Amino acid sequence: MTNAADPQRLENKWDAEHAAAMSESEKLLYRSNLLGSDKRITNYGGGNTSAKVMERDPLTGAMTEVLWVKGSGGDVGSIRMDGFATLYMDKLNALKALYRGPDFEDEMVGFLPHCTFNLNPRAASIDTPLHAYVPRKHVDHMHPDAIIAIAAAKDSKALTQKIFGDTIGWLPWKRPGYELGLWLSEFCAKNPTAKGVILESHGLFTWDDDAQACYALTLDVIQTAMDWFARETDGQAAFGGAIHTSLPEAERRATAARLMPAIRGMVSGQQHMVGHFDDSDAVLEFVNARDMERLAALGTSCPDHFLRTKICPLVVDFDPSAPDIDATLDGLGDAVAAYREAYKAYYDRCKRDDSPALRDPNAVVYLVPGVGMITFAKDKATARISGEFYVNAINVMRGADAVSQYQGLPEQEAFDIEYWLLEEAKLQRMPAPKAMAGRVALVTGGAGGIGSATAERYLRDGAVVMLADIDADALTATADRLAARYSPDVVRTVTMDVTDEAAVASACAGLAVEFGGVDILVSNAGIASSAPVEETSLELWNRNMAILSTGYFLVSRETFKLFRAQGIGGAVVFVASKNGLAASPNASAYCTAKASEIHLARCLALEGAGMGVRVNVVNPDAVLKGSKIWQGEWLDQRAGTYGTDKDGLEKMYRDRSMLKRSVLPEDIAEAAYFLASDLSAKSTGNIINVDAGNVQAFTR
């Protein structure tokens, strides 16, 4: 049995006392979440679980058998009760009379809604017949690496018999669907004592009439495979042994920071892509290995792996023993173009009369010897998950090739999965991408009121954001709040002093590694000071200029380098101030530095236009709410300048405006959103005043 004493062993987490009061459907949920909590058991979104449960028919009041099965697109690790489809078993059995054979199995999916129990809106997945026709109450279908290594081996059937005897059977490759469901039913009828089956190039099915026993069985079958591989491969050099040595971690990240913006620019033709970098031990072992290129060219085996990683990865021409990143970058364009042509040729060879149109022909996975793996996708979560799936594929290749010979899906079968009409219909049902999907934003002063409001505005429309701030504690609190609301995938942070040249360069390199590049810079880091000119020290003057002028220059310079490397344009938004246009008493250092910001933006608009980079300015005034610069001496100083107290200052600013309205961080965020979005695609060198009206700050 499995236990937690050895970290290499799967842990049986079933709590019988906790589960005792559960219904059968609740036990299904419990089992599913436990199985999905360990990625050695199944990958994200992969696998299915089911239970056949007696339920009271809401129409007749009679008890009837109902199949509860994970719905289409769900993830067993995070599924909730509403993630399961529910179908009448008698109606599912009646479908057999309508089946016209393998050439017509896709049409059976259209009948599944007619089997729905209790008007459940959750769509049933293509795997529903696989669960329905196994004559056991509880069924698990998992995608563990150790099992798929058996399933993807050339002599998969013999290995299954050798490892499991007659306990676990074997079925040849068959695309998931109605026919495979009938195959499973026939297997169970002919092998009544079997406890499960391995599907070639696919995964594992296990079953039992008790929920806890089914869970334990699934773990034990997987553990048996893991133990067998551990014994058989002990002392072996994986993938033919290493022929490259990994660069030190800092050099790996520096190399990725140079490669990723270039790749991002090349693959963002149809939509902006977001990148992910992985230099884990498993990845480095593979990219450094003698057999890496041979195995990578074979592609992945399990359909779940393949759908997220494409037909095969692109191996980047890089020699870690004599690293020449400039030479690699020089050849990268031709390599990406060659991959596209090869993908188009694959499409042309395999397409059928009714195949969907050619999709994005760019690679998803990029393997770099000595450095790691880069993945690009339409959003950060997908890029990360694609990388995780390729790590699963690496683990499968390691096992299968060590004990036999690894084989990927046959090309035509791979194509038929990738361009499956049912898969295309699922893609067409997905909601349209948000306006900023795939965009990467860097927001300085990100922990303050304006910075965090701007970041949230971008996140709400699908962007990913790196928050930069000098205040580490406030930065962490802001990031935690945004990550909880929008997902940890889409928020990153860097503690950065904008006046520190090295820190700015490091932050932008980190941005490139985390997300692949940048599309939007919001330069918002701020300081405020107030003093009569004769009381303004040189230190105070220099501090204003360093943060509000030099800092904006340094961050802009580094992001311009990324913009140029990508070649897909971009947007810069400076958060300046009304004081950059309209002078105020006792604030010469602040007003002068803000004026410098505005003129720097004009200069950058001239330089950026040629590469499609727009540079614009938002001029706020008197944004007191949530603003860090109003929390210290500046508040007292401005209150003193205008002869009021702290409580009266906001009212004074509101009353002096033409519109008599307070200006909030969210108002500035809307302007920053507009200037970074496609809504202002033909605007550069402009200023938007968000000050409730101040005639002295009119730009003309």
N, C-alpha and C positions, 0 to 999 in steps of 0.2 A: 504494500500500500504506500501511497505518497505521504510525505510528512514535511514539516518545516525545518527539521533539524539540519538538513543539508541544503544549502542554498541552490545547489545544482538540481535539486529534485522539485517537482511540482508539489505544491501544498494543497492538500484537501481542506478547503475552507468551509465545508458544509457544517452548519451548526444545527444539529437535529432538534435541540430544544427550541431554538428560534423558529425553525420551519414547522414545528409540530402543529401550530394553529393555522397554518396557511392552507388556502384552497389549492387545488391542482394547478390552476392558472397562475396563482401567486408563486407556487413552487417553480413553475416554468420561468417566471421573471427572475426569481432568486438564482436559479441555476444558470440562466443566461448571463446575468451580471457577473457571477463568479467566474464563469468560463472566459468572459471577455476581459477580465481584469488582468490576465497574464498573456502578454503578446507571444509567448512561446506556444500558447494553445491556439490562438487565432489572431489574425491581423485586424486592424481597424476596418470596420464595415464588412468583414469577411465572415463567412459561415452563417448557419441558421440553426435555430432550435425550435422544437415543437412539442406539443402535448395534445393528446386526444382526450377530451373532457366531456363528461355528461352534463348538459345544461338544460334548463327548462326553456322550451320554445315560447317566445313571447306571444305568438299568435295562437297556438293550440293548447299551450299549457303542459304538453307532454314532454317527457325527458327525451333528449336526442343527443347523439354524439357529435361533438364540435371539434374541429381541428383548430387549435391555436398555433400560429406559426409566425415567425418574424416577418414583418411586412417589408415591402420593397424599399430598398435604400437604407434600411436601419443598421444599427451597430449593436451587437449583443452586449457589449460592455456598458453602454449608456442607455439602452432601451428602457422604456417604461411601459406600463400596461397598454397605453394607447398606441404603442408601436407594433402590436401584434395584429395580424389579420385573423379573422375568425370565419370559418366556413363549415357548412353542414357536410358531415362525412357521407351521408347517403347521396347527396347531390354530387359530391366529388366522385363517388363510385359510379354514379349514373353516367358521368362523362365518358366512361370507357366505351359506351355504346355509340358515342358520337365520333370517336377517334378514327380518322381515315388513313392513318399510317404516318411514317417518318417524314414524308414529303409535306405533310400538312400539320405538323405538330405545333407550329407557331400559332395557328388559329385557335388552339385550345386555350391560350391565354385569354382570349376574348370571352370565353365561357366562365372564367373564374368569378367575375362579379356576380353572375347569376347564382353562385353558391354561397354568397355572403350570408352570415348569420347576424341577426339583430341589427341590420342596417349599418354595420361597421364601415366607416369611410376609409379605413386603412387599406391601401391596395395590396393584394397578394403578389408575392414575387414569383419569378419563373421557377423557383425551386419548390413551390408548393406541392406538385405531384410527387416529388422525391420523398417528402415527409408523409403525405397522405397514404401512399400505397405500401409503406413499411408497416407490417401488421403488429406493431408494438405501440404502447401508449406514449412513450417518450423517445424522442429521436434527437441526436446531436449531429450536426454536420460542421466540422471544424477544418481549419487550414493550418495545422501546425507544421513548422519547418521540417521537423524530423520525419513526419509522415510523407510530406510532399517530396522529400529527398528520396524516399522509396518509390513514390508514385512517378517521379520524373527519371528514374533510372532505366537504362535500356532493358534490363532483365527484371523489371518491376514485379511481375507475377511471381517469379521464382524467389525473389527476396521476401515478398510478403509471406509465402509459404514457409520459408526458412525461419523467419522471425516469429511468426504467429501460429504456424500450423493451421489447423482448421478453425481456429477461434475467429480469425478475421479473414474474410474472403477478399476477392479481387475482381474488378470489372474493367474491361478495356476502356480507352478514352471514348467518351460520348459527350457532346455539348449538353449542358444542363437543359432540361425541358421535359416534355411529357413522355417521350420515348424512354429516357433514362429512368423516369419514375416507374415505368412498367418493367424495366430491366431489374430494378431493385426489388420490386414485388416478386418477380419470378425467382430471383436469387434467394430471397427469404423462404419461398415455398420449397425450393430444392435443398436448402441448407438450414433446417429449422433450429439447429443448435448453434449456428454462427451468431456472434455478438456484434458483428459489424462488417464493414467492407471498405477496402481502399479503392478509390476510383483513380485509374491511371491519369497522370498529369493533372490531378485535380485536388483530392483531399480525402477526408475520412468521414465515414458514417458509423455511428454506434447507436445502440438502442437497448431499451429495457422497459419493463412495465412499471417500474418505480422510479420516481424522479431522482432521489438520492443515489440509488444504485446506478442509474444512467450517468450521472455526473461522475461518480467514482470510476465507473468503467472507462469513460472518456479519458480521464486523467491517467489511468493505469495503462491504457493502450499507448498513449503518447509517451509515457515514461518508459515503457518497454522499448519503444523505438529509440528514444534518446540514449538509454543505457546500452543498447546494442551498438549504436554508432560510436559511442564513447569507447567501447572495447575494441571494435574493429579498426578504428582510426587512431588509436593511441600511438603516439610517436611518429605518425606520418606528417610530412610537410604538405600543408594544404595547397591546392592549386598548382602543383608542380614545384613548389618552393619559391622563395623570393629572388627576384633579379634586380629589384630596386630597393633603396633605403629611404624611409620617410624623412622629409625635411623636418627640422625642429618646429614645434607648434607655431611659434611666432612667424616663422617663414612660410609655413603652410597657409596661415591666415592672410599674410601679406600677398602671397601669390593668388589666392582666391579673390582678394580685394581688387587685384588688377584684372583677373579674368572675367569676373562676374558682370561688371558693367558692360564689357565688350560683348559678351554672349547675350546679355539682356537686350542690348540694342539690336542685335542680329535676329532675335526671335520674337520681337514685339511688333512685328509688322501688322498682324491682324488685331491684336489687343495687347495692352501693357501686361508684361509678365512679372511675377515676383519670384525671387530666388531663395534657395535654401542650401546651406553648406553642411556637410557631414564628414568629419575626419575621425570617426570612431575607429577602434581597433579592428573591427570586422571589415570595415571599408578599406582601411589601409592595407590589411593583409591581402585583400583581393586586388586592389589596384597595383600593388607592388609585385604581383605573382607572375610567374612564367606563363601560366595558362590563361591569364585574364582575358586577353584579346580573343582567344579561341572560344572561351566560354561565353563572353559577352556577346559575340556574334550570333550565338545560338538563340538568344532571347530567353524569355522566361517561360515557365511551363504552366503554372496554375493560372486560370483565367483571371482571377482577381489581381494577381501580380501584373499580368500582361496589360490589362485595361488601363492601369495607372502608370505604366512605365514604357509603353509603346513596343514596337517590334524588336528594338535593340537599342542600347545606349550609343553615344558618340564617345570614342576614346580620344582624348586630347593629346596631341603630339607635344610631350613635355618630358625632358630628361632630368630627373632630380639630382643626378650625379654631376651634371654640368648645366645648371638652370640658366636659361636665357629666355626670360619672360617676353622680351620684345620680339624675339624670333617666333615664339609661340603665338603671340598676338598677330604678327604679320601673316601667319599661315592659317589663322582661325577662320577667317572669312571663307576661304576656299573649302575648309573642312565642313563648315556648316552648310555651305551651298551643295557640296557633294552628298551630304546626308539627305538634304531635301530631294535631290534628284533620285537617290536610291529609294527613298520612301515613295516618291511618285511612281517609280518603276514597279515597286511592290504592289502599289494600288492598281496599276494598269494590268499587272499579271493576274491578279486575283479577283478583280471586281466582277460582279455579276450584273445581269441586266437591270435588276432593281436595287443595286447597292446605293446607299447614300453618297452624296458628293464627297470628294476628297476633303479631308479635314486638315488642320494645321500640320504641315509636313516636317516641322522642326522636332528635334530630339527633346525628350523630357529629361533624360539622365545624361550627365557628362562625367566621365571618369578621368581623373588626372593622376598619373603615377607619382608617388611620393607626396601627394597633396591631399587627395580625398575625392569626394563625390559632390557634384553640384546638380541640383534639380531646379527646373523652372516650370511654373504652372500659372494658371490664371489668378490664383490667390495664394497667400502664405500657407494656409492649412493644407491645400492640395499639394503644394510643392513639398512640404514636410512629409505628408503621408506618402507621396510618390517615392520619396527617399526611403521611408521606412519599408515600403513594399520591396524596393530593390535590395535592401539589406536582407529581407526575407528570402529573396531570390538568391542572393549570395550564399546564405546559409544552406539553401537547397542544393546549389551547385557544389558546395564544399562536401556535403554528405554523399550525394549521388555519384560524383566523380571519384570519390575516394574508394567506394566499394563496388562501383560498376562503371558505367559511362553515362554522364548526364545528357539528356535530350530535351530540347525545348518543344513547344507545340509545333506541329507541322505548319508550314507557311500558310496554306490555304485555310486550315482550321483556325490559326491565329487571326487571319483576316476576317473570317466569318464571325468570330467573336467580336472583333473590334468594330466591324461595320454591320453587326446584327441589326436588323430592322427594329427588333424590340428594344435594343439598346438605344438606337437612334430616337425611337419614340419617347424613351425616358429622358434623353437629352432635350428633346423639344418641349417637354413638359416643365423643364426647370425654369424658374423665374429669370427674367432678363437681368443681366448684371447691373449693379448700381452705377451711378454716374462716375464715381471715382474708383471703380474696381480695378485692381492692378496698379494703382498709383502709390508711390512711396513718398512720404513727406518727412522732412526734418524740421522740427520746431524748436528753436532756441528760446530760453526763458520758459520752457515747457511746463514748469511747475507752478507758474503764476496764474492769475485769473484769466488774462487774455490768451496766454499760451495754451493752457489746458482747455479753455473753451474752443479755441481754434482746432486743437487736436481732436476734440470730441466731434466737432462739426465734420471734419474729414472722415473720421472713423464711421460716422453715421451713414456716410454715402459710399462706404466700401474701401477706403484707402487703408494703408498700413502706416504707422507713425513711429518715428524715433523721437523721444522727448529728450532734450538736452537742457541741463540746468546746473548751476554751481551748488545749489542747495540739495545735498544728497537725500536728506530725510524727506523734504517736501516732494522731491522727485519720485521717491519710492511710493509715497502715499498717493500721489496723483496717478502713477502707473498702475498701482493695485486697483484703484477705483475704476479706471478705464478698462483694464484687462478683465475685471469681473463683469463689466457691462458688455464688452465687445469681443472677448476671448483673449487669452494670453498670446495667441499666435500673432496678433496684429499690433502689439505694443512692445517697443523696446526702449531702453533708457541708456543714457550715458551722462556721467557727471563730468561737466566740461566748463572750463573758464574760457570764454570767447577771446580773451586777450592773450591766451597761451597758444602760440603758433603750433607747437608740437601736439598739444592736446586736441586742437581743432582738426589737424591732419589725421590723428589717430581715430577720432570720432567718425570722420567721414569714411575712413577705411573700414571701420566697424560697421557702419551703415551699409556699405557695399557687401560685406560678408553676410550680414543678417538678412537683407532683403534684395540684394542684387544690384542696387544702384539708388538713384533718387530722381524724382520728378518735380518735387515741390520743396522749396526752401522758404520757411517763414522765419525771418530774422527778427526776433522779438526780445532778446535779452535786454534788460533795462536797468537803469539807475536814475535817480533824480536827486538834485541838490538845489539849494536855495541860499543865496548870500549876496549882499551888495558887492559890486565889483572890487571895491577896495578891501573887502574882507575875503575875497576869493583867493585861496592859496593856489600855488602852482600844482600842488599835489591834487587838489580838488579839480582844477582845470584838466589836468592830465588824466585823472580817473574817468571823468566824463568822456573825454575824447577817446580813451583807450577802449571803453566798453561800447559806446554808442557810435563810434566812427571806425576805429581800427578793428574792433571786434566784428563789425558787420562786413568789413573788407575781408578779414581772414576767412570767415565762414563762407562768404560768397566765392572767394578764390578757389577754395577746395571743392565746393559743389560745382563750380563751372568746369573743373577738371573731370568730374563724373559726367556732367552733361555732355562734354565733348567726347568722352570715351563711349558713351551710349549712342549718341547721334540721333536721338528721338525727341529732341526739344525739352522743354521744361518751363517752370514758372517760379519766379522769385517774388516774394512779398515782403517788403520792409514795413514793420510797424514803427512808424516814426511818431510824430506828434504835431498837433496844432502849433506848438511852439517853434517848430521848424520853419513856419511861414509867418507867424505872428509873434513878435517879441513880447516878453513878459518882464516886469521889473524883478530885480534881485535873482535872476536865473541866467546870467550870461553864459556860463559854462554849459549848462543843459541845452539852452536854446541854440547855441552855436554848434554843438555836437549833433543835435537833431537836424539842423540845416545841412550839415555835412552829410548825414545819412541820405537825405533827399537828393542831394546832388550826386552822390555816389550811385544811387539808383538810376538816375538819368544816364550816367556814364555806362553803367552795366547794361542798360536797355539798348544802347548803341552797339555794344560789343556782343550781346547775346542774340540780337535779331538774326544774324547770319546763320546761326545754328538752331533757330526756332525757340530760343529761350526768351520768355517775356519777363520783364521786371517792372513792377508797379509798387505803389506805396499806399498804405492806409494811414491816415492821420487821425488818431483819436484825440479826445480832450476830456479831462476830468473823469476818467474811469476809476472810481474809488472802490467799487465792489470787487473783492477778491484780489485786488492788485497789491503785490508785495511792496511796491515802492511807496505806497501810502501807509505802510505799517510802522515807519520809523520817523526820523527827524523831518523828512520832507513834509509830512502832514502838519507838524507843528509849525514849520517854517512858512508854508503857504498860508496857513490860518493866520499867522502873525502878519504876513505881508498884506492880507486883505482885511485885517482888523476884525476877525471873527474867531470863533472857537471851532473845535473839531466837529461838533454836532451841526454847526451852521455852515460849514464849508461846502458840503454837497448841495445844500439848498441854494447857496450863493452861486455855485457853478450852474445849477439848473436854471435859476432865474435870469442869469446873464445871457443864456443862450437865446437864439431867436425863436426856437420852437418850445422853450420852457420844458425840456424833457431831460431826464437823467440818461447818461450813456453807460451801457453795461458791457461786460466782456463779451457776451453773446452777440452784441451788435457789431463789435469789431470782428468777431469770428465770421459773421455772415459776409462782411466785406472781404475778408481774407479768403473765404471760400470762393466767392465770385471771381476774384482776381486769379485764383489758381485753377479754376475750372474751365471747361470748354465754353462756358457761357461768355467768357471774355477773351475768346481765342484770338481776336483781332485787336487786342488792346495791349500796348506796352508803353512805358515811359509816363504813365498816368498817375494821378493822385486822387484818392477818394477820401474826402473829409467825413469823418463820423464823429461829429462834435455838437450835434443838435443845432448847428447854425452859429457861425462866428464870422462876421463880415470881414474882420481883419485877416482871416485865414483863407478868404476866397483866393483861388489860384490865378484868377485873371481879374 
